[in-house]
Amino acid sequence: MDQKQIDRINELARKAKSPEGLTEWEAAERAALRREYVDSVLGSLRGQLDNTYVMDEKGNKRKLGKKGE
């Protein structure tokens, strides 16, 4: 997600708070942009966690697995 899209999300958020509000099309655009932003952040976090290692009590490094593994 680039800065232009983030700026558009912020612009739509300001307009939603104003007395005029958003049109249906703008509300749909805002929802799509928000979903894309959340997916981008989650993807980045997953990538970071995939490259995270944990040291056990014996000093061995192991990859951080999914919960319950």
C-alpha positions as CSV (number, residue, x, y, z in Angstrom):
1,M,0.0,0.0,0.0
2,D,1.5,3.3,-1.0
3,Q,1.2,6.7,0.7
4,K,-1.3,8.0,-1.9
5,Q,-3.8,5.3,-0.8
6,I,-3.3,6.0,2.9
7,D,-3.9,9.7,2.2
8,R,-7.1,8.8,0.4
9,I,-8.3,6.8,3.5
10,N,-7.6,9.8,5.7
11,E,-9.4,12.1,3.3
12,L,-12.4,9.9,3.3
13,A,-12.3,9.6,7.1
14,R,-12.3,13.4,7.5
15,K,-15.2,13.7,5.0
16,A,-17.2,11.0,6.9
17,K,-16.9,13.1,10.1
18,S,-18.1,16.2,8.3
19,P,-21.8,17.2,8.1
20,E,-22.0,16.2,4.4
21,G,-20.9,12.6,5.1
22,L,-19.9,10.0,2.4
23,T,-21.8,8.9,-0.7
24,E,-22.4,5.2,-1.1
25,W,-19.6,5.0,-3.6
26,E,-17.1,6.7,-1.3
27,A,-18.2,4.5,1.6
28,A,-17.5,1.4,-0.5
29,E,-14.1,2.8,-1.6
30,R,-13.2,3.5,2.0
31,A,-14.1,0.0,3.0
32,A,-12.0,-1.5,0.2
33,L,-9.0,0.7,1.0
34,R,-9.3,-0.2,4.7
35,R,-9.4,-3.9,3.9
36,E,-6.3,-3.5,1.7
37,Y,-4.5,-1.6,4.4
38,V,-5.3,-4.3,7.1
39,D,-4.2,-7.1,4.7
40,S,-1.0,-5.2,4.0
41,V,-0.2,-4.8,7.7
42,L,-1.1,-8.4,8.5
43,G,1.1,-9.7,5.7
44,S,4.0,-7.6,6.9
45,L,3.5,-8.9,10.5
46,R,3.3,-12.5,9.2
47,G,6.5,-12.0,7.3
48,Q,8.3,-10.7,10.3
49,L,7.0,-13.5,12.6
50,D,8.1,-16.1,10.0
51,N,11.7,-14.9,10.4
52,T,11.6,-14.8,14.2
53,Y,13.5,-17.4,16.3
54,V,13.1,-18.3,20.0
55,M,15.8,-19.6,22.3
56,D,14.8,-22.5,24.4
57,E,16.2,-23.1,27.9
58,K,19.0,-25.2,26.5
59,G,20.2,-22.4,24.2
60,N,18.9,-23.9,21.0
61,K,17.3,-21.6,18.4
62,R,14.1,-22.7,16.9
63,K,11.6,-21.0,14.5
64,L,8.6,-19.4,16.1
65,G,5.7,-21.7,15.2
66,K,2.0,-21.3,15.1
67,K,0.1,-21.4,18.4
68,G,-0.3,-25.0,19.5
69,E,2.7,-26.4,17.6
